[in-house]
């Protein structure tokens, strides 16, 4: 291979891609090309064979002497191995070629010189939070999506125009024209609101106001705003959640300008505006079918751009909830059930479901509602949700099941019964109810139901320790010496949900219940647990980043399965992961194990692991 080609190869391998041209050339000049036959041992030791290897072709197995030769890891093209031994992080590792293999070999002396580069060194010594941050930054740079994670303050803002509520329509229009804006901030005593050009047009054309009328009765309250230092992506999320196309931007002291959706869209191409437009115009179930496809396209697009799964999930769940509420309105033609409370639970309630894998939902209603008519309506509603691409729940936790379509009093009694006659299934029911959020109807019914749940917990001193035992239900798929424990299938797969995602979600859920945290999203719960000093900032951030990474890998796996028309599950084939991803996965499972130990000690479950 010519020197220029070798430099090009190194530039594709982490962390050599962080080296400047001169150091890349130094690395390339120090490389030897070495061939290994199938099953041939690869010499590597600190004393006699101190080398770093980079795989050009073939596969190499890494084993630990004390684990009887079991594979710790497999390295394919563009992967590197040997650094752990050279850095004395692991000293009892052996390597052999799984198939005919070509590698580049670099002497330890050159490797040690390259470690003087801080970016290169960071790859080997940084903690998982910094590694994951760099990983996401790299994805965003490669996809030119950095703008999504830029601050609001970089966006072009419309001028802030502030008026009193007694201002006339004529003066308001003149001010909008003078400052080239279509929205003004309005002060009315202690209240602040917003008036737009659309509000003025409706007032004049529909409600009978004239140019001398005050704008007081046309103002919308409260002000929907965002901090100038917040992410542009969160501005998009907020516009989606509240169904608005502009936000007031604020700093620490006051409002400073207006951010419009059209300017936001000009900064990064995004389909969520199209989804919202289709939703608003939908008048039939057939119209909503188009929305689900648009949401799927949005998920794939954002994932390919390297946007963190945590942010994608928040946006997608807002869209899903608006879709579900719209479906309710379309089907409830006589408006019989407008006050009935429709709730989503589990991953939907936590705003963490990205790919529609199943539905967990329920209905809480007032005693005065015609329960038979509502039950029939819910059968239709569940069937239509399935047609829209929300698969049925394997456990039948859906509004079509009478157990999940109850009056408030009956639901409260059912919750009490779950406590008085506990089982593994009822613990699961309590878990998903804790995560519930109201989508349609009166949300206070759900708040009262959760208050019943919390009151039952306080009555039972040992409940939380028993509830938390599910954190230990599944083994973490990592061996004593850091090897990934995979299934013996073609792709060496790992169930990410059982192995890491569920233990974090449920452990955080238990702690949130203990400390009275009402938020449902796991990342928000982690932040509140940090504020309650349950664990420190460093560990909390590490835990959140680990969860996000595991969810990102799971999403990538699901999108691939979906594109190939395969059954969607929670597994990832480790053979498809880059070496960097495999290393990060090992680190992530290490964090999961640390969190399990924390939960075990916190709830005094010694010996549970």
N, C-alpha and C positions, 0 to 999 in steps of 0.2 A: 504494500500500500504506500502510495506517495506521501511525502510529509504533509502536503496540504490536505490530503484525504484523512490522514491520521488526526490532524488538528481538528478537522470537521467532525470526526467521530467523537473525539474527547469533548467537544463543545456540546454534545448531546447527552453526556453522562454527568449526573449529579455526583459531587459538587464541582467537577471540573468546568461546568458551564459558567461558574462564577469567577473564573480566572481571567485576567486580562490577556491580550494576545501574546505578550512576551513570555508570561509564565506558562501559557498553553504550549508555546514552542519549546520551552525548557522541558516540560512534561513529555511532550511527543518525542524529543530527542533521547530521552532516557528509557523509552519503551523497547522491549524485545517481544517478538512474536513467538509464542510457544504452542506446540500441538500436544494434546493428550488423547490417547485412545480410550475407548469405552472401558469403564471400571478402573482406569489407571489412577493411582494415588497422585495427588498434586502436592509437591513438597512445599511446606510452609512452616517455618519456625523462626523465632526471634534470633536464635544463635546461628543456625546453619543455612537457613533459606528465608531471609527477611524480605519478603516481597509483597507488594499490593498487586492484585490481579484484576483485569477488566475483561469480561467475556465478550468476544467478538461473534462467536458462533458456537452453538451447542448449549449444554446445561451442566451445572456443577452442583453436587450435593455437599452441604455442610453438616457435619455430625459432631456430637459431643461424646468424648471418651466414656463419660460416666453414665450415659444413657444407652449403652449397648449398641452404639452405631446407628441409632435411629436418626432420621433426617431432622435437623434443626431448621434448614431452609434450602430452597432450590434457587440457583442463580442462572438466569438466562441472558440473552444478548443485551448489551449495554449495562449489565449489572457489574458491580465490583465486589470483591471479597478479600479478606486478609487484614483489613484495618483494625478489627477488634483485637487480633493477636499482636499486631505491631504496636498498638497503643496500650497493650497489657490490660484491655478490658475483658478479654477471654483468653485463656492460655491452653485450654484442653480441647481445642477444635481440630478436626481433621477434614480433609476435602478430597473428593474424587469425582472424576468425570462420569456423568450418567450416560452420556453418549459421546461420540467423537466431538472434540471441543478445541476451538482455537481461542487463545487468550493473549492479551497484552500483559506484560509483566514489568513492573517498575520497582527499582531498588528502594529500600527503606530510606536511604540517605536523601534521595530526591523527594520522597513523600514527606519527610520531616521538614525539608526546606519549604515545601509548598504550604505547610501548616502555618507558616509565618503570615500568610494572607488571612486576615480576620474572617472574611466571608467563607473561605474554604474551611478554615478551622471550625467555624460555627456548626457546620454540618455534622461534625463528629462529637461536639461537646455541648451544644445547646440543649435546653430542656424541650419537652414536647410542644409546649405552647409556642415557643419561638420557631421551632421547626414547622409547625402547622401554619403559622402566620406567613412564613416565607413560601410555603407550598401554595397557599391560596393567592399570595401576591404574584407568584410565577404564573399560575393559571390565568389570572386576570390580565397580566401583561401579554401573555401569549394570545389571548382572545380579544385584546383591545377593549376590555370592559372596565378599565379602572374608573371611568366616569361614574359608574354606579356607586362606587364606594367613596366618591369625592364628597366634600362638604357642600351644603346648600349655598354657602356664601359665594361659591364660584359661579353660580348660575346668574343669568341676567334677571334682575328684579324690576318690576314696575314700581313707579313712585308711590310712596305712601301719602294718601290724602285723607285727612281727618276732619270730620264734620260733626256738628251737633245734631241731635235728633229733631230739632225744630227747623232745620234747614229746609228750604223749599225744593221741590223737584227741579225747578228751573236752575237754581244755583248749583245743585248737585250735578246736573248734566253739564253745566258750564265748567265746573271744576274737573270733571272727568275728561272733558275735551281739552282743557288747558294742559293737563298733565299726561294726556295720552294713556289713560287707564280706563278700565271698565268696572272697577270695584273701589269702594271707599270704606275706611274704618269709621264707625259711628259711635259717639259717646252719648250715653243717656243716663245721667246721674252716675251711679256706681257701675253700671253695666256697659259693656262694649259689644258691638255687633258689626255686621258687614252688610252693605247694600251693593248690589250689582246692577249693571245696565239691564239685565233680564228682569230683575225685580221692578225697575222703573217702567219698563215696557208693559209688564203685566198690570201694574198699578194704573197706568194711563188707559190701556186698551180694554181691560177686563173689569177692574174694580171701581172705575168711575172717578178716579182722582184727576185733578187738573194741575197745571204747571205751578200754581200757587200753593198747592197742598204740601204739607210737611212730609218728610220721608219716614217719620217715626213708625208708622204702621206697616212699613215694607221691609224693615230691617230684620235680618236673621241672627238669632242668638243660639249658642255662644260663638265666639270667634274660634275657628279651627286654625291652629297655628303650628309652627315648627321652629325650633332653634336654628340659628344660622350655622352652627357647628355640627348639626345632625347630618346623617347621610342623605344624599339625594334619593337613594333607594327607599329610605324610610318616608321621604316626602311622597313618593309614588304610592307606598303602602297606605299612608294616611288618606290620600286622595281617594284611593280605592275603598277604604273602610267607610268613609263618610259620604262617598258619592259626590264629591265636589271637584271642580277643575281649577281651583286656586287655593293657596294657603297664605295666611299672613306670616311673615318671617319676623322673628324677634331676636334680640340679643338679651343680655342680662338685665338691661334697664327698661327697654320699651320695644314696640314694633318698629321695624325699619324699612319694610317694603312688602311687595306682593309677588309670590311665585306662581306663575301660570303653568298649567299642564302642557301647553304647546311648547313653551320654552324647555320644560323638563324633557319632553319627548325629543326635542332637537339635540339634547346632550347624549342620549343613548336610545337606539332603536328598541322599541318595546311594544308588545302586543296587548298589554293589560288595558290600555285605553280602548282598543277595539273590542275586547271582551266586555268591558263595562257598557259600551255603546250597544252591543248586541243584547246584553241582559236588559238594559232599560227599555229597548224596543220590543222585547219578546212578549208575544201574546198567546203562545201555544207551546205545548211540550216539544213539538217539532223544532220550534225556534231555539229552545234550550239545548237540543241535541248539538246544534252548531257551537254553542258556548263550551260544552265539554271538550270538543275537539280543539277549540282555540286554547283552552286552558292546558291541554296536553302539549300542544305545540309550544306554549309559553314556558312550561316546565323544562322541556328539552332544550329550548333556546337558552334559558338562564343557566341551566346546569352546564351546558357547553361553554358558556362564558366564564365559568369559574366562580359564579356567585355562590356564597355560602348557603348550604341547604337550609340553615335556620331562617335566612331571609326569604328564600324561595317559599318555604312552608308557610310563613306568615302571610305572604301575598296570596298564595294559592288558596289557603283556607278562608281568607276574606272573600275571595271570589266564589268558592264553594258554598259558603254560608249565604251569600246573596242569591246564588242560584237556587238553593234549597228554599229560601224564603219566597223567591219568585214562583217556584213550582207550587208552593202552598197557596199563594194568591190565585194562581191560574186555576187550580183544581177546586178551590173553595168559591165556586161561582156565586153562591147565595150569601157569602160572608157569614156563615154560621159559626166559624171557628177562629175568628180573628183574634180572640182573647186567649185561646188555648196556647199553652207554652210548649213549643217544640224545642227539644234540646239535643245537642250532639255530645257524645262522650268519648272517652278513650283518646286516641291520637288526634281525632278531629277536634275534641274539646280542648286539647292542649295546643292546637294550631301546629301540629307536627306531622300530619299526614300530607304527603306530596303526591304520591301515586295512589289512586283510589283502589285500595286492596279489599276493603269491606266497609260496612256501615254499622256504627253503634249509635242508636238514637232512641229517644223516648218522648212521651207526651205526658204532661201534667195538666189537669183541667179542674175547673170549678165544679162543684156538685150540681149546679143548675144546668150544666151542659147535657144535651141528649147523648148519653154514652154509647148507645147502640148506633146512632147515626155517625158519631165520631169514629167508632171502631170500623165501620164500613169505609169511611173516608180514609182512615189510616191504611187499610188494606190496599186501596187504590194508590195512595201516596207511596207506599213501599214498592209496589210493583213499578210505578213510573220512575222512581229513583234507580231501580235496577236497570230499567231500559236506558236511563241516562248515563249508565256506566259506573254506578255505585254498587259493587257486588253485594249480595246478601251476606249477612253475618253468619259464620258457621255455628255460632252459639245462639242464633235467633234473637239477638238483642236488637230488636227493631220495633217500631211503632205498630207493626202488624201483629206482634205478639201481645196478647192481653196483659201479660206480666209487666210490659213496659208501656202500657197505655192505661194510666190510672188517675183517679181523682187525687187531689193533693193529700187528703186525709188517708186514703188507701195506700198511697205511695209512702207516706211517712210511717205507717204501720208496717209496711213491707220492709223498710229500712231497719226498724226496731227488731223485726223478726230475724233479719240477717245477723244481727248482733247476738240475739238470744239463742239462735240455733246455727252456730257458725259451721262453715265447711269451706273447702278450697274454692269451690265455685262461688260461694257468697262473698268471700274475700275479694275475688275478682270483680264481682258486681259492685262492691264498695269502691274498689280502685277506680273503675271507669266513671262512677258517679262523682267521685271527688274531682275528676278532670272535666266535668260537664260545663257547657256554656249554652245559654239560651240563644236561639236563632230567630224564633218567631213567637209573638205573644208576650205575655207579662213575665218579665224575668224574676220578679220578686218571689214567685212560687218556688223557683229553683233555689233562691237564696234561703228561703225558709226550710226547704228540704235539707240543704247542706247544714243548716243550723241544728236540725234534728240529729244528723249524722255526728256532728262535732260533740253534741251533748252526750251521745251514747259513748263516744270515745273517752270523755272525761270521767264517766262513771266506771270505767273498766281499766284498772291500773295496769294490767298485763296485756292489754289489747295490742298496743303498738309493737311490743317485742314479738308477738305472734304474727302480726301483720307484716312485719319487716322480714320475716324468715324467707319469704319468697325471693328476696335479693340473692340468697344463696342457692336457689333452686337449680341453677345450671352452672356447670363448671366453666371457668374462663379458659378459652382454647389456647393456652400458652403453657409450655413446659417449664420445669424448674430452671433450666438454663436459657430461657428466652426463645425456645423454638415454638413455632406455630403448630398447634395440633389440629390437623385437618381431617376431613372425611377421606376415605380411601376410594374416591371416585376419580373420574378422568381429570377434573380440573382442580383436585385437592381443595374442595370447598369448605367454607366456614359459615355457620349460621350467625350472622352479626347481631341479630336481635337477642337470641338466647345468650350469646357469648359476651355481649357488652352493652347493647342499647337498653334492654330491659332492666338489668341490675341498676344502671344509673337512674333511669326514669323512676323505677319503683322506690329505690332508696331515697331519692330526693323527694318523692311524693310523701313518704312516711315522715320525713323530717319536716316537710311543709305542714303536714297535718298536726304534728306535735307542737309547732311554733305558731299555729294560727295563721299561716300564710294563705290568703284566699286566691292568689294568682294561680293559673292552671298551667301555663307554659313552663316547661322544665328549665329553660334558661332564665326566665324571670324568677322562678322559685330559687334557683341557685344564687342569683343576685341578692334576693331578700335574705337567704340563709347566711350569706357573707355579712350583710348588714346586721343580722342578729348574732354575729360572731360565733356561729356554729362551726364554721371552718374559715381559714384565713383567705385573703384575696388571691394569693398565688395558687392555692389548691383549688379554689372555686373556679378561677379562670381556666386552669388546666382541665378540670372536670367538664366544663362547658365546651371547650375546644375539642376535647376527646369525643364527646357526644356528637358534636357537629361533624367531625371527621368520619366517624362510624356511619352516621346517617348519609353522608356524602357518598361513601363507598356503596352503601345499600341502594341509594337512588341510582347510581350509575349501573349497578347490577340489574335493577328493576327495569330501567329504560332499555337496556340491552335485551333482556328477556322479552319485553313488550315488542321491541322492533323485530324480534325473531319469532313472534307468535308462540312463545314458550310460556308455561305456567309461571306466574309471578310469585316469588317467595323472598325470604330474607337472607339468602345465601349469596356469597361472593366467591368466585373461583380464584384462588390465590395465584394460580398460574398466569392469570391475565393481568396481574398487578405489576407495576414497575418495581424495581428494587427499592426506590425511595418509599413507595406506598407500603411495601412489605415491612420495611424498617419502622415506618410510622405506625403501622398496625401493631407491631410488637410493643412499641412504646405505649400505644393506646390501651392495649390489654393490661399492661403494667399498671396504668392509672386505674383501670377498672378493679384490679385486684387490691390496690391500695384503698379504694373507696369501699370495697366489700369489707376489708379489715376495719375500716372506720365505723361502718354500720354495725358490724359484729360487736365491736367494743362499746359503741354508744348504747346499744340495746342489751349488752351483757349476754351475748349469745356465744360464749366461748365454745370452741370445738365445732362450730357450724360449718366452717370452711373445710 
